[in-house]
């Protein structure tokens, strides 16, 4: 799975993309509201782990994670 942190501009907030190994979009959510999106794809129990990675990740970079 890949995590991408996207910087928002003006009134558009910062977002996170979660993509699978084929780079298909699994989830797209605001950095400050990950709960519903992660629950929807079955990763609600891994939310803390994913958000810790997101906090450390610079904008515009892609990071591969193993869940």
OpenMM code with the backbone's topology and positions (N, CA, C; nanometers):
from openmm import Vec3, app, unit

residues = "UNK UNK UNK UNK UNK UNK UNK UNK UNK UNK UNK UNK UNK UNK UNK UNK UNK UNK UNK UNK UNK UNK UNK UNK UNK UNK UNK UNK UNK UNK UNK UNK UNK UNK UNK UNK UNK UNK UNK UNK UNK UNK UNK UNK UNK UNK UNK UNK UNK UNK UNK UNK UNK UNK UNK UNK UNK UNK UNK UNK UNK UNK UNK UNK UNK UNK UNK".split()
positions = [
    Vec3(0.0846, -0.1166, 0.0000),
    Vec3(0.0000, 0.0000, 0.0000),
    Vec3(0.0894, 0.1231, 0.0000),
    Vec3(0.0425, 0.2274, -0.0659),
    Vec3(0.1173, 0.3523, -0.0745),
    Vec3(0.0386, 0.4653, -0.0103),
    Vec3(0.1103, 0.5573, 0.0539),
    Vec3(0.0514, 0.6755, 0.1159),
    Vec3(0.1095, 0.7978, 0.0461),
    Vec3(0.0222, 0.8909, 0.0091),
    Vec3(0.0635, 1.0162, -0.0527),
    Vec3(-0.0039, 1.1290, 0.0241),
    Vec3(0.0736, 1.2284, 0.0623),
    Vec3(0.0196, 1.3434, 0.1344),
    Vec3(0.0203, 1.4624, 0.0376),
    Vec3(-0.0989, 1.5207, 0.0156),
    Vec3(-0.1169, 1.6263, -0.0829),
    Vec3(-0.1445, 1.7584, -0.0118),
    Vec3(-0.0659, 1.8606, -0.0444),
    Vec3(-0.0808, 1.9927, 0.0165),
    Vec3(-0.1977, 2.0661, -0.0468),
    Vec3(-0.2871, 2.1169, 0.0358),
    Vec3(-0.3993, 2.1952, -0.0124),
    Vec3(-0.3562, 2.3386, -0.0408),
    Vec3(-0.4368, 2.4082, -0.1190),
    Vec3(-0.4093, 2.5492, -0.1502),
    Vec3(-0.5349, 2.6311, -0.1221),
    Vec3(-0.5146, 2.7534, -0.0771),
    Vec3(-0.6237, 2.8463, -0.0469),
    Vec3(-0.7266, 2.7793, 0.0457),
    Vec3(-0.8485, 2.7590, -0.0031),
    Vec3(-0.9542, 2.7019, 0.0803),
    Vec3(-0.9590, 2.5499, 0.0748),
    Vec3(-0.8747, 2.4881, -0.0046),
    Vec3(-0.8718, 2.3424, -0.0164),
    Vec3(-0.7778, 2.2868, 0.0905),
    Vec3(-0.8256, 2.1975, 0.1781),
    Vec3(-0.7409, 2.1446, 0.2863),
    Vec3(-0.6404, 2.0396, 0.2370),
    Vec3(-0.5497, 2.0023, 0.3248),
    Vec3(-0.4525, 1.8969, 0.2947),
    Vec3(-0.5243, 1.7621, 0.2918),
    Vec3(-0.4814, 1.6762, 0.1996),
    Vec3(-0.5440, 1.5448, 0.1837),
    Vec3(-0.4408, 1.4336, 0.1850),
    Vec3(-0.4898, 1.3122, 0.2091),
    Vec3(-0.4080, 1.1911, 0.2047),
    Vec3(-0.4727, 1.0964, 0.1051),
    Vec3(-0.3890, 1.0316, 0.0245),
    Vec3(-0.4364, 0.9267, -0.0659),
    Vec3(-0.3757, 0.7952, -0.0215),
    Vec3(-0.4563, 0.6909, -0.0181),
    Vec3(-0.4078, 0.5548, 0.0049),
    Vec3(-0.4297, 0.4785, -0.1245),
    Vec3(-0.3241, 0.4159, -0.1751),
    Vec3(-0.3320, 0.3423, -0.3006),
    Vec3(-0.2759, 0.2022, -0.2817),
    Vec3(-0.3292, 0.1069, -0.3585),
    Vec3(-0.2808, -0.0306, -0.3485),
    Vec3(-0.1558, -0.0491, -0.4349),
    Vec3(-0.1064, -0.1717, -0.4444),
    Vec3(0.0168, -0.1984, -0.5190),
    Vec3(0.0027, -0.1736, -0.6687),
    Vec3(-0.1198, -0.1750, -0.7200),
    Vec3(-0.1455, -0.1416, -0.8602),
    Vec3(-0.1683, 0.0084, -0.8768),
    Vec3(-0.1542, 0.0815, -0.7680),
    Vec3(-0.1703, 0.2266, -0.7591),
    Vec3(-0.3149, 0.2711, -0.7804),
    Vec3(-0.4094, 0.1814, -0.7531),
    Vec3(-0.5508, 0.2146, -0.7570),
    Vec3(-0.5872, 0.2881, -0.6286),
    Vec3(-0.6618, 0.3950, -0.6413),
    Vec3(-0.7019, 0.4745, -0.5253),
    Vec3(-0.7971, 0.3948, -0.4366),
    Vec3(-0.7593, 0.3782, -0.3097),
    Vec3(-0.8427, 0.3080, -0.2118),
    Vec3(-0.9179, 0.4060, -0.1224),
    Vec3(-0.8512, 0.5138, -0.0838),
    Vec3(-0.9120, 0.6128, 0.0054),
    Vec3(-0.8498, 0.7492, -0.0206),
    Vec3(-0.9313, 0.8511, -0.0037),
    Vec3(-0.8903, 0.9901, -0.0217),
    Vec3(-0.9592, 1.0678, 0.0890),
    Vec3(-0.8822, 1.1221, 0.1836),
    Vec3(-0.9448, 1.1858, 0.2993),
    Vec3(-0.8614, 1.3021, 0.3486),
    Vec3(-0.9286, 1.3919, 0.4211),
    Vec3(-0.8593, 1.5055, 0.4805),
    Vec3(-0.7677, 1.4564, 0.5920),
    Vec3(-0.6563, 1.5239, 0.6088),
    Vec3(-0.5595, 1.4862, 0.7115),
    Vec3(-0.6235, 1.4907, 0.8504),
    Vec3(-0.7120, 1.5846, 0.8732),
    Vec3(-0.7732, 1.5985, 1.0056),
    Vec3(-0.8989, 1.5140, 1.0255),
    Vec3(-0.9438, 1.4378, 0.9228),
    Vec3(-1.0645, 1.3553, 0.9344),
    Vec3(-1.0484, 1.2189, 0.8658),
    Vec3(-0.9630, 1.1334, 0.9176),
    Vec3(-0.9393, 1.0053, 0.8509),
    Vec3(-1.0380, 0.8942, 0.8877),
    Vec3(-1.1132, 0.9101, 0.9951),
    Vec3(-1.1883, 0.7996, 1.0543),
    Vec3(-1.2832, 0.7261, 0.9607),
    Vec3(-1.3779, 0.7949, 0.8999),
    Vec3(-1.4788, 0.7285, 0.8182),
    Vec3(-1.4175, 0.6601, 0.6965),
    Vec3(-1.3230, 0.7250, 0.6326),
    Vec3(-1.2609, 0.6671, 0.5126),
    Vec3(-1.1844, 0.5404, 0.5454),
    Vec3(-1.1110, 0.5409, 0.6546),
    Vec3(-1.0345, 0.4221, 0.6925),
    Vec3(-1.1265, 0.3097, 0.7382),
    Vec3(-1.2331, 0.3431, 0.8082),
    Vec3(-1.3316, 0.2407, 0.8480),
    Vec3(-1.3960, 0.1781, 0.7248),
    Vec3(-1.4245, 0.2599, 0.6262),
    Vec3(-1.4926, 0.2145, 0.5042),
    Vec3(-1.4113, 0.1100, 0.4277),
    Vec3(-1.2780, 0.1228, 0.4293),
    Vec3(-1.1946, 0.0257, 0.3576),
    Vec3(-1.1382, -0.0821, 0.4498),
    Vec3(-1.1847, -0.0846, 0.5748),
    Vec3(-1.1460, -0.1898, 0.6677),
    Vec3(-1.0148, -0.1672, 0.7401),
    Vec3(-0.9687, -0.0427, 0.7448),
    Vec3(-0.8422, -0.0130, 0.8127),
    Vec3(-0.8619, 0.0757, 0.9359),
    Vec3(-0.9815, 0.0769, 0.9900),
    Vec3(-1.0093, 0.1584, 1.1081),
    Vec3(-0.9208, 0.1230, 1.2267),
    Vec3(-0.8875, -0.0049, 1.2399),
    Vec3(-0.8020, -0.0480, 1.3509),
    Vec3(-0.6555, -0.0079, 1.3301),
    Vec3(-0.6181, 0.0284, 1.2094),
    Vec3(-0.4806, 0.0703, 1.1780),
    Vec3(-0.4677, 0.2219, 1.1623),
    Vec3(-0.5725, 0.2962, 1.1971),
    Vec3(-0.5762, 0.4414, 1.1771),
    Vec3(-0.4609, 0.5131, 1.2472),
    Vec3(-0.4311, 0.4754, 1.3714),
    Vec3(-0.3227, 0.5419, 1.4447),
    Vec3(-0.1889, 0.5213, 1.3750),
    Vec3(-0.1623, 0.4012, 1.3306),
    Vec3(-0.0378, 0.3694, 1.2605),
    Vec3(-0.0273, 0.4506, 1.1303),
    Vec3(-0.1345, 0.4531, 1.0531),
    Vec3(-0.1345, 0.5257, 0.9257),
    Vec3(-0.1169, 0.6752, 0.9491),
    Vec3(-0.1859, 0.7306, 1.0468),
    Vec3(-0.1770, 0.8739, 1.0720),
    Vec3(-0.0416, 0.9141, 1.1294),
    Vec3(0.0249, 0.8257, 1.2025),
    Vec3(0.1610, 0.8547, 1.2480),
    Vec3(0.2550, 0.8679, 1.1282),
    Vec3(0.2373, 0.7821, 1.0290),
    Vec3(0.3173, 0.7898, 0.9071),
    Vec3(0.2859, 0.9185, 0.8316),
    Vec3(0.1580, 0.9529, 0.8227),
    Vec3(0.1163, 1.0738, 0.7506),
    Vec3(0.1762, 1.1985, 0.8153),
    Vec3(0.1775, 1.2042, 0.9472),
    Vec3(0.2327, 1.3209, 1.0169),
    Vec3(0.3803, 1.3401, 0.9862),
    Vec3(0.4549, 1.2320, 0.9704),
    Vec3(0.5987, 1.2387, 0.9429),
    Vec3(0.6291, 1.2635, 0.7947),
    Vec3(0.5359, 1.2299, 0.7073),
    Vec3(0.5578, 1.2337, 0.5637),
    Vec3(0.5517, 1.3767, 0.5096),
    Vec3(0.6544, 1.4192, 0.4347),
    Vec3(0.6490, 1.5520, 0.3710),
    Vec3(0.5440, 1.5536, 0.2589),
    Vec3(0.4927, 1.6714, 0.2299),
    Vec3(0.3946, 1.6847, 0.1229),
    Vec3(0.4554, 1.6453, -0.0113),
    Vec3(0.3763, 1.5756, -0.0925),
    Vec3(0.4172, 1.5414, -0.2276),
    Vec3(0.5009, 1.4157, -0.2411),
    Vec3(0.5339, 1.3507, -0.1311),
    Vec3(0.6125, 1.2292, -0.1376),
    Vec3(0.5227, 1.1060, -0.1248),
    Vec3(0.5703, 0.9980, -0.1843),
    Vec3(0.4988, 0.8711, -0.1790),
    Vec3(0.5781, 0.7764, -0.0894),
    Vec3(0.5071, 0.7088, 0.0003),
    Vec3(0.5729, 0.6150, 0.0896),
    Vec3(0.4999, 0.4812, 0.0841),
    Vec3(0.5764, 0.3744, 0.0670),
    Vec3(0.5183, 0.2404, 0.0676),
    Vec3(0.5127, 0.1907, 0.2113),
    Vec3(0.3963, 0.1383, 0.2507),
    Vec3(0.3808, 0.0838, 0.3846),
    Vec3(0.3243, -0.0580, 0.3738),
    Vec3(0.3543, -0.1380, 0.4736),
    Vec3(0.3029, -0.2742, 0.4796),
    Vec3(0.2018, -0.2827, 0.5929),
    Vec3(0.0829, -0.3280, 0.5610),
    Vec3(-0.0213, -0.3413, 0.6630),
    Vec3(-0.0586, -0.4848, 0.6831),
] * unit.nanometer
topology = app.Topology()
chain = topology.addChain("A")
for resn in residues:
    res = topology.addResidue(resn, chain)
    for name in ("N", "CA", "C"):
        topology.addAtom(name, app.Element.getBySymbol(name[0]), res)
